[in-house]
Amino acid sequence: MSSGLSILSYILGYFGLVLFQVLVLNRLELSFYINPFIYPFFILVLPFRMQHWVLMLVAFLAGLLMDVFCSTAGIHAAALVFLAFVRPYLINVITPKGGYETEDRPGIRGQGFSWFLLYSIVLVFLHHFFYFFLEVFSLTSAFSTLGKVFLSTFVSTILIVLLAYLFSRERKRA
């Protein structure tokens, strides 16, 4: 039953992220170069031991939902699938010597602030790089696209780290 409750909480949480993204963040006119995305947070906090193909399928469906709301013809789905593809490899690179517990998922409380910050920056940067270059589908404006990638990654990472603090739970102590 707790597994079903956990899945339901992930689904409801993602719908909340999508609604906030679509109704608030997408309507903000911060700058041409700042376009924050918080919906990748959903993929970032999924359990470590999730099978790779399941992770990519979940990312595809989650990205497809964003594409439906944003009328972006698969760009969000492609970028989120790319993020889900590289996530296990990054986790393997930054895994601590003791490893992770089977049921652990990435978070500030479990892995620490600096670990989560590095993890978030790298994955959000890769997501944004893939998304923005797929959006323009050209190298003619590479410098302005890179500016968009860096500034949007900066703002998105700040928002994602704040979300991680808001939704982190105290670890149970034995």
NORTAZI-V865315 format. One record per backbone hydrogen bond with DSSP energy under -0.5 kcal/mol. CO is the residue of the C=O (numbers start at 1). NH is the residue of the N-H. Records with the same first field share a line. If there is no record, write none. Layout:
CO: NH + NH
This chain:
1: 5
2: 6
3: 7
4: 8
5: 9
6: 10
7: 11
8: 12
9: 13
10: 14
11: 15
12: 16
13: 17
14: 18
15: 19
16: 20
17: 21
18: 22
19: 23
20: 24 + 25
21: 26
24: 27 + 28
25: 28
28: 30
31: 34
33: 35
34: 31
38: 41
39: 42
40: 43 + 44
41: 45
43: 46
46: 106
47: 50
51: 55
52: 56
53: 57
54: 58
55: 59
56: 60
57: 61
58: 62
59: 63
60: 64
61: 65
62: 66
63: 67
64: 68
65: 69
66: 70
67: 71 + 72
72: 75
74: 78
75: 79
76: 80
77: 81
78: 82
79: 83
80: 84
81: 85
82: 86
83: 87
84: 88
86: 90
87: 91
88: 92
89: 93
90: 94
91: 95
96: 99
101: 104
104: 48
107: 111
108: 112
112: 116
113: 117
114: 118
115: 119
116: 120
117: 121
118: 122
119: 123
120: 124
121: 125
122: 126
123: 127
124: 128
125: 129
126: 130
127: 131
128: 132
129: 133
130: 134
131: 135
132: 136
133: 137
139: 142
141: 145
142: 146
143: 147
144: 148
145: 149
146: 150
147: 151
148: 152
149: 153
150: 154
151: 155
152: 156
153: 157
154: 158
155: 159
156: 160
157: 161
158: 162
159: 163
160: 164
161: 165
162: 166
163: 167
164: 168
165: 168
